Amino acid sequence: MAAAAAAARAVSVGPGLRGVQRTLPLVVILGATGTGKSTLALQLGQRLGGEVVSADSMQVYEGLDIITNKVSTQEQRLCQHHMISFVDPLVTNYTVVDFRNKATALIEDIFARHKIPIVVGGTNYYIESLLWKVLISAKPQEMGTEKEFDRKVELEKEDGHVLHKRLSQVDPEMAAKLHPHDKRKVARSLQVFEETGISHSEFLHRQHAEEGGGPLGGPLKYPNSCILWLHADQSVLDERLDKRVDDMLAAGLLDELRDFHRRYNQKKIEENSQDYQHGIFQSIGFKEFHEYLITEGKCTPETSNQLLKKGIEALKQVTKRYARKQNRWVKNRFLSRPGPSVPPIYGLEVSDTLKWKESVLEPALEIVQSFIQGRKPDAAPVTMPYSHTENKRSSRMCDLCGRIIIGDREWAAHMKSKSHLHQLKKRRRLDSDAFTTIGSQSISPDRDKELEEKGSVGQNNEDLKSSV
């Protein structure tokens, strides 16, 4: 099967290299929301005869076209798009495994027709499911029926600390790498054990041990993967995202939200069963308008207008936070800890949209063409300094703040944070008052040092990637 799929991807080149075979690449366009990923995918698809595969977890659902920023019907006519608007909005247990299975079959079909699949989207774990081989699959479910049952969803309803304690009993290695508040990942690891009888960490060890695998995950599904990363100056991107929200409002966002709320969410709220954590209801931009939608027509115009402004501001803020999260993922997954199973990534600067053709489109075409022709691109892949000793899964307890901190980098940031420094200053003041009361001169330097290091006692754990 694998050999047949690889053969289907091999096509003959033109005059000058007649008879030589080349392997078509899988093109993947990464980047924060608002960087123009969909635009570039459409342009590459038109010029290279490719087809676009959306890797956006919210665009798979029908509805909320504006808020999820789906490509228009007209754009879809210009280039074939897949994985958009095919899941009923009331389905809440559509998983990354469902996506992976359907999208992988589509990609193989596109290759079989001697075309280039262009994966575009900002949902990190959807993209990872297409790039890397994984061994874990959830049990098949009968979607859209009364028999639907997602064990992970049921687990997430329980207390996070109870779940974490249960995981520590069946998979202590994974439990040591996950924060008790990270209920989704804890529930996922418990689900894996319950459904297979094998611990999540054991699955990951097997995955890493596969030929081509490494400490960050299993081997690449498509070794000839061409990864393009669109990035912009943060201040420029922030302004662009604020404007995009304004453009959404002008395009009819409020009417879309009202209609969707009336059709799918109003009854759930009346039954106190609304859920903004699963399915399309977790879309950025829907839950932010919750108060506005449920009170519209039931309060004064002034109050309604205030709630509307509150929703708009919340949407702008959460969109900018999400963009930063997407960029952190790119840096952490592809740049900070490169390994044998991490493909090179080629950066394209998109801050100046007036220079799109010469700064983005033309370099992207050259890079993809070089992959098609089996040669190294003229452009150099993006690199960044990284620490071989950094442990992303170290676990430390800060006694001053009463918080568990996961990861060396997060610990260093916490020690410099305003909240920690405030607690440190408060503790010093209390200790100073206590010493003064009993006639002490001052807090000794050793005591100061002890306070600064307070909470640093913790269990450092092996640096393993916890992939799903």
C-alpha positions as CSV (number, residue, x, y, z in Angstrom):
1,M,0.0,0.0,0.0
2,A,2.8,2.5,1.0
3,A,4.8,1.6,-2.1
4,A,1.8,2.1,-4.3
5,A,1.1,5.5,-2.8
6,A,4.7,6.5,-3.3
7,A,4.6,5.4,-6.9
8,A,1.5,7.4,-7.4
9,R,3.3,10.5,-6.2
10,A,6.2,10.0,-8.6
11,V,5.7,11.8,-11.9
12,S,7.9,12.3,-15.0
13,V,9.7,15.6,-15.4
14,G,9.7,17.6,-18.6
15,P,12.2,18.0,-21.4
16,G,15.9,18.0,-20.4
17,L,15.3,15.5,-17.7
18,R,13.2,13.0,-19.6
19,G,12.8,9.7,-18.0
20,V,13.8,11.0,-14.5
21,Q,11.2,10.5,-11.8
22,R,10.4,13.1,-9.1
23,T,8.2,12.9,-6.1
24,L,5.5,15.4,-5.6
25,P,5.7,17.2,-2.2
26,L,3.1,17.7,0.4
27,V,2.9,21.5,0.8
28,V,1.9,22.7,4.3
29,I,1.3,26.4,4.9
30,L,1.6,27.4,8.6
31,G,1.2,30.7,10.3
32,A,-0.9,32.7,12.8
33,T,-4.4,33.7,12.0
34,G,-4.5,36.8,9.8
35,T,-1.2,36.1,8.0
36,G,-2.8,35.2,4.6
37,K,-2.4,31.4,4.7
38,S,-5.7,30.9,2.7
39,T,-4.7,33.5,0.1
40,L,-1.3,31.9,-0.5
41,A,-2.8,28.4,-0.7
42,L,-5.3,29.6,-3.3
43,Q,-2.6,31.2,-5.4
44,L,-0.3,28.2,-5.2
45,G,-3.2,25.9,-6.0
46,Q,-4.1,27.9,-9.2
47,R,-0.5,28.1,-10.4
48,L,0.6,24.6,-9.6
49,G,-2.6,22.8,-10.3
50,G,-2.9,21.7,-6.7
51,E,-5.8,21.2,-4.3
52,V,-6.3,22.7,-0.9
53,V,-6.9,20.6,2.2
54,S,-8.1,22.7,5.2
55,A,-6.7,21.8,8.5
56,D,-8.9,24.0,10.6
57,S,-10.9,22.3,13.4
58,M,-13.7,24.8,13.2
59,Q,-14.1,25.0,9.4
60,V,-15.1,21.3,9.3
61,Y,-18.5,22.3,10.7
62,E,-21.4,23.7,8.8
63,G,-22.2,27.3,9.8
64,L,-20.4,30.3,11.2
65,D,-18.7,30.9,7.9
66,I,-17.7,34.5,8.8
67,I,-16.4,33.9,12.3
68,T,-14.3,30.9,11.2
69,N,-13.0,32.8,8.1
70,K,-13.9,30.2,5.5
71,V,-12.9,30.8,1.9
72,S,-15.8,32.0,-0.2
73,T,-17.7,29.9,-2.7
74,Q,-16.2,31.9,-5.5
75,E,-12.6,31.2,-4.2
76,Q,-13.5,27.5,-4.0
77,R,-14.5,27.6,-7.7
78,L,-11.0,28.9,-8.5
79,C,-9.3,26.0,-6.8
80,Q,-10.7,22.8,-5.3
81,H,-10.9,22.9,-1.5
82,H,-11.5,20.0,0.9
83,M,-12.5,19.4,4.5
84,I,-14.8,22.5,4.8
85,S,-18.4,22.5,6.0
86,F,-19.2,18.8,6.1
87,V,-19.9,18.1,9.8
88,D,-23.3,18.9,11.4
89,P,-23.0,21.7,14.0
90,L,-24.7,19.6,16.6
91,V,-22.0,16.9,16.4
92,T,-19.6,17.5,19.4
93,N,-17.4,14.4,19.3
94,Y,-15.7,14.9,15.9
95,T,-12.0,14.1,16.8
96,V,-8.6,14.6,15.3
97,V,-8.6,10.9,14.5
98,D,-11.8,11.4,12.3
99,F,-10.1,14.4,10.6
100,R,-6.8,12.5,10.1
101,N,-8.5,9.5,8.5
102,K,-10.6,11.5,6.1
103,A,-7.9,14.0,5.2
104,T,-5.2,11.4,4.7
105,A,-7.4,9.5,2.2
106,L,-8.0,12.8,0.4
107,I,-4.3,13.6,0.2
108,E,-3.5,10.1,-1.2
109,D,-6.3,10.6,-3.8
110,I,-4.8,14.0,-4.8
111,F,-1.4,12.4,-5.2
112,A,-2.9,9.6,-7.2
113,R,-4.2,12.1,-9.7
114,H,-0.7,13.6,-10.0
115,K,-1.6,16.8,-8.2
116,I,-0.1,18.6,-5.2
117,P,-2.0,18.6,-1.9
118,I,-1.7,22.0,-0.2
119,V,-2.5,21.7,3.6
120,V,-3.5,25.0,5.1
121,G,-4.8,25.8,8.6
122,G,-4.0,26.9,12.1
123,T,-5.1,24.0,14.2
124,N,-1.9,22.6,15.4
125,Y,-2.9,19.1,16.3
126,Y,-4.7,18.6,13.0
127,I,-1.6,19.5,11.1
128,E,0.5,17.2,13.3
129,S,-1.8,14.3,12.6
130,L,-1.1,14.7,8.9
131,L,2.7,15.2,9.2
132,W,3.6,12.5,11.6
133,K,2.7,8.9,12.0
134,V,1.0,8.0,15.3
135,L,0.0,4.7,16.7
136,I,-3.0,5.7,18.7
137,S,-6.5,5.7,17.3
138,A,-9.7,6.1,19.3
139,K,-12.4,3.4,18.9
140,P,-14.7,4.0,16.0
141,Q,-18.0,5.8,16.9
142,E,-21.3,6.0,15.2
143,M,-21.5,9.8,14.6
144,G,-24.8,11.6,14.4
145,T,-26.8,8.9,16.3
146,E,-28.1,8.4,19.8
147,K,-25.3,5.9,20.3
148,E,-22.7,8.6,20.3
149,F,-20.5,8.3,23.3
150,D,-17.1,10.0,23.8
151,R,-15.4,8.7,26.9
152,K,-13.0,11.7,26.8
153,V,-15.9,14.1,27.1
154,E,-17.3,12.2,30.0
155,L,-13.9,12.2,31.8
156,E,-13.5,15.9,31.3
157,K,-16.6,16.5,33.4
158,E,-14.8,15.1,36.5
159,D,-12.5,17.1,38.8
160,G,-9.1,17.7,37.3
161,H,-7.1,16.6,40.4
162,V,-9.2,13.4,40.7
163,L,-8.4,12.6,37.1
164,H,-4.7,13.4,37.5
165,K,-4.5,11.1,40.6
166,R,-6.2,8.3,38.6
167,L,-3.7,8.8,35.7
168,S,-0.8,8.7,38.1
169,Q,-1.9,5.2,39.2
170,V,-2.1,3.7,35.7
171,D,0.5,5.9,33.9
172,P,2.8,7.7,36.3
173,E,5.2,8.7,33.6
174,M,2.5,10.6,31.6
175,A,1.0,12.0,34.8
176,A,4.3,13.5,35.8
177,K,4.4,15.4,32.5
178,L,0.9,16.8,32.7
179,H,-0.5,19.6,34.9
180,P,-3.6,18.6,36.8
181,H,-5.4,21.6,35.3
182,D,-4.7,20.4,31.8
183,K,-7.9,18.3,32.0
184,R,-8.1,17.6,28.2
185,K,-4.7,15.9,28.0
186,V,-5.2,14.1,31.3
187,A,-8.5,12.8,30.1
188,R,-7.0,11.8,26.7
189,S,-4.3,9.7,28.4
190,L,-6.9,8.0,30.6
191,Q,-9.0,7.3,27.6
192,V,-6.1,5.7,25.8
193,F,-5.5,3.4,28.7
194,E,-9.1,2.5,29.2
195,E,-9.8,1.7,25.6
196,T,-6.6,-0.2,24.8
197,G,-5.2,-1.5,28.1
198,I,-1.9,0.1,27.2
199,S,-0.6,3.3,28.8
200,H,-0.3,6.5,26.7
201,S,3.4,6.8,27.5
202,E,4.0,3.2,26.3
203,F,2.4,4.1,23.0
204,L,4.7,7.1,22.7
205,H,7.7,5.0,23.4
206,R,6.8,2.6,20.6
207,Q,6.1,5.5,18.3
208,H,9.5,7.1,18.9
209,A,11.2,3.7,18.4
210,E,9.8,3.3,14.9
211,E,12.3,3.8,12.1
212,G,12.5,7.5,11.4
213,G,11.0,8.4,14.7
214,G,12.7,10.6,17.3
215,P,12.2,12.2,20.8
216,L,9.6,14.5,19.4
217,G,7.3,11.9,17.8
218,G,7.0,9.2,15.2
219,P,8.4,9.2,11.6
220,L,7.1,11.6,9.0
221,K,4.2,10.3,6.8
222,Y,5.4,12.3,3.9
223,P,9.3,12.7,3.8
224,N,9.0,15.2,0.9
225,S,7.1,17.7,3.0
226,C,7.5,21.4,2.0
227,I,6.6,23.6,5.0
228,L,6.0,27.3,4.5
229,W,5.6,29.6,7.6
230,L,4.0,33.0,7.1
231,H,5.0,35.4,9.8
232,A,4.7,39.1,10.5
233,D,5.8,41.8,12.9
234,Q,3.6,41.4,16.0
235,S,2.4,45.0,16.1
236,V,1.5,44.8,12.5
237,L,-0.3,41.6,12.9
238,D,-2.2,42.9,16.0
239,E,-3.5,45.9,13.9
240,R,-4.4,43.6,11.1
241,L,-6.4,41.3,13.4
242,D,-8.3,44.2,14.9
243,K,-9.2,45.4,11.5
244,R,-10.3,41.9,10.5
245,V,-12.8,41.8,13.4
246,D,-14.2,45.1,12.1
247,D,-14.4,43.7,8.6
248,M,-16.3,40.7,10.0
249,L,-18.8,42.9,11.6
250,A,-19.3,44.8,8.4
251,A,-19.7,41.5,6.5
252,G,-22.7,40.5,8.7
253,L,-21.1,38.8,11.7
254,L,-23.9,39.8,14.2
255,D,-26.6,38.4,11.9
256,E,-24.6,35.2,11.6
257,L,-24.2,34.9,15.4
258,R,-27.9,35.6,16.0
259,D,-29.0,33.0,13.5
260,F,-26.7,30.3,14.8
261,H,-27.6,31.1,18.4
262,R,-31.3,30.8,17.6
263,R,-31.0,27.6,15.6
264,Y,-28.4,25.7,17.7
265,N,-27.7,27.2,21.1
266,Q,-30.7,29.0,22.6
267,K,-32.5,25.7,23.5
268,K,-29.3,24.4,25.1
269,I,-29.0,27.5,27.3
270,E,-32.6,27.2,28.3
271,E,-31.9,23.6,29.4
272,N,-28.7,24.7,31.1
273,S,-26.8,22.3,28.8
274,Q,-24.7,24.8,26.7
275,D,-21.2,23.7,26.1
276,Y,-18.5,26.1,24.8
277,Q,-15.7,23.5,25.2
278,H,-16.6,21.1,22.3
279,G,-17.5,21.2,18.7
280,I,-18.2,24.4,16.8
281,F,-19.5,26.0,19.9
282,Q,-15.9,26.6,21.1
283,S,-15.2,28.7,18.0
284,I,-13.3,31.9,18.8
285,G,-16.0,34.6,18.4
286,F,-19.1,32.7,19.4
287,K,-18.8,32.3,23.1
288,E,-17.4,35.8,23.5
289,F,-20.9,37.2,22.5
290,H,-22.7,34.9,25.0
291,E,-24.0,37.7,27.2
292,Y,-25.0,39.8,24.3
293,L,-26.9,37.0,22.6
294,I,-28.9,35.8,25.6
295,T,-29.9,39.3,26.7
296,E,-30.6,40.9,23.3
297,G,-34.2,42.2,23.4
298,K,-34.5,41.6,27.1
299,C,-32.5,44.6,28.4
300,T,-32.2,48.3,27.7
301,P,-30.5,49.4,24.4
302,E,-27.7,51.0,26.4
303,T,-27.0,47.7,28.3
304,S,-27.2,45.7,25.0
305,N,-24.7,48.1,23.4
306,Q,-22.3,47.8,26.3
307,L,-22.4,44.0,26.0
308,L,-21.9,44.2,22.3
309,K,-18.8,46.4,22.8
310,K,-17.6,44.0,25.4
311,G,-18.0,41.0,23.0
312,I,-16.1,42.8,20.2
313,E,-13.2,43.7,22.5
314,A,-13.1,40.2,23.9
315,L,-13.0,38.8,20.3
316,K,-10.1,41.1,19.4
317,Q,-8.2,40.2,22.5
318,V,-8.7,36.4,22.2
319,T,-7.8,36.4,18.5
320,K,-4.5,38.1,19.2
321,R,-3.7,35.7,22.0
322,Y,-4.5,32.8,19.7
323,A,-2.2,34.2,17.0
324,R,0.6,34.2,19.5
325,K,-0.1,30.7,20.6
326,Q,0.0,29.5,16.9
327,N,3.4,31.1,16.5
328,R,4.7,29.6,19.7
329,W,3.7,26.2,18.4
330,V,5.6,26.7,15.2
331,K,8.7,27.7,17.1
332,N,8.5,24.9,19.6
333,R,7.5,22.1,17.2
334,F,9.7,23.0,14.3
335,L,12.5,25.4,15.3
336,S,13.4,25.1,19.0
337,R,14.1,21.4,19.1
338,P,14.8,20.1,15.6
339,G,15.3,16.4,15.2
340,P,15.4,13.7,12.6
341,S,11.6,13.6,12.2
342,V,11.2,17.4,11.9
343,P,11.2,18.8,8.4
344,P,12.9,22.1,7.5
345,I,10.6,25.1,7.6
346,Y,10.9,28.1,5.2
347,G,9.8,31.5,6.5
348,L,8.0,34.1,4.4
349,E,7.7,37.7,5.8
350,V,4.1,39.0,5.3
351,S,4.2,42.3,7.3
352,D,3.9,44.4,4.1
353,T,1.0,43.3,2.0
354,L,2.0,45.7,-0.7
355,K,5.0,43.5,-1.3
356,W,3.1,40.3,-1.3
357,K,4.1,39.2,-4.8
358,E,7.8,39.7,-4.4
359,S,8.1,38.8,-0.7
360,V,5.6,35.9,-0.4
361,L,4.2,34.5,-3.6
362,E,7.3,34.4,-5.8
363,P,9.6,33.0,-3.1
364,A,6.9,30.4,-2.2
365,L,6.6,29.3,-5.8
366,E,10.4,28.9,-6.1
367,I,10.6,26.8,-2.9
368,V,7.8,24.5,-4.0
369,Q,9.2,24.2,-7.5
370,S,12.6,23.2,-6.1
371,F,10.9,20.4,-4.1
372,I,9.1,19.2,-7.2
373,Q,12.4,19.2,-9.1
374,G,14.2,17.3,-6.3
375,R,16.7,20.1,-5.6
376,K,17.5,22.1,-2.5
377,P,15.7,25.5,-2.4
378,D,17.8,28.7,-2.8
379,A,16.2,30.0,0.3
380,A,17.6,28.8,3.6
381,P,15.2,27.3,6.1
382,V,14.5,29.2,9.3
383,T,16.7,28.3,12.3
384,M,16.8,29.5,15.9
385,P,19.0,28.8,18.9
386,Y,17.8,26.1,21.2
387,S,18.9,24.3,24.3
388,H,19.6,20.6,24.3
389,T,19.1,20.6,28.1
390,E,15.8,22.4,28.2
391,N,13.1,20.2,29.7
392,K,9.6,21.1,28.6
393,R,8.0,18.6,31.0
394,S,9.8,19.3,34.2
395,S,7.4,19.7,37.1
396,R,8.0,22.1,40.0
397,M,5.8,23.4,42.8
398,C,6.0,27.0,43.8
399,D,5.1,27.1,47.5
400,L,4.9,30.8,47.5
401,C,2.2,31.0,44.9
402,G,0.7,27.5,45.4
403,R,1.1,26.6,41.8
404,I,2.5,23.7,39.8
405,I,4.7,24.9,36.9
406,I,5.4,22.6,34.0
407,G,8.6,23.2,31.9
408,D,11.9,24.9,32.5
409,R,11.1,27.9,30.4
410,E,7.7,28.4,32.1
411,W,9.5,28.1,35.5
412,A,12.0,30.7,34.6
413,A,9.2,33.0,33.4
414,H,7.2,32.4,36.6
415,M,10.1,33.3,38.8
416,K,10.3,36.7,37.1
417,S,6.5,37.2,36.9
418,K,4.8,40.1,38.7
419,S,2.6,37.7,40.7
420,H,5.5,35.7,42.0
421,L,7.6,38.8,42.8
422,H,4.5,40.2,44.6
423,Q,4.3,37.1,46.7
424,L,8.0,37.1,47.4
425,K,7.9,40.8,48.5
426,K,4.8,40.0,50.7
427,R,6.6,37.0,52.4
428,R,9.7,39.1,53.0
429,R,7.6,41.8,54.6
430,L,5.8,39.3,56.8
431,D,9.1,37.7,57.8
432,S,10.7,41.1,58.5
433,D,7.8,42.1,60.8
434,A,8.1,38.8,62.6
435,F,11.8,39.2,63.2
436,T,11.3,42.8,64.3
437,T,8.7,41.6,66.8
438,I,11.2,39.2,68.4
439,G,14.0,41.8,68.3
440,S,15.8,40.5,65.2
441,Q,18.0,43.0,63.3
442,S,17.0,41.9,59.8
443,I,16.5,39.0,57.6
444,S,19.8,37.3,56.9
445,P,21.1,37.1,53.3
446,D,20.7,33.4,53.4
447,R,17.0,33.8,54.2
448,D,16.7,36.1,51.2
449,K,18.3,33.5,48.9
450,E,16.0,30.8,50.4
451,L,12.9,32.9,49.6
452,E,14.1,33.5,46.0
453,E,14.5,29.8,45.5
454,K,11.3,28.9,47.3
455,G,9.2,26.4,45.4
456,S,12.1,25.2,43.3
457,V,12.0,21.8,44.8
458,G,10.2,19.5,42.4
459,Q,10.5,16.5,40.2
460,N,12.3,17.0,36.9
461,N,10.9,14.7,34.3
462,E,12.2,13.1,31.1
463,D,11.8,15.4,28.2
464,L,9.3,13.5,26.0
465,K,6.8,14.9,23.5
466,S,3.2,14.1,24.5
467,S,1.5,13.9,21.2
468,V,-2.1,12.8,20.5
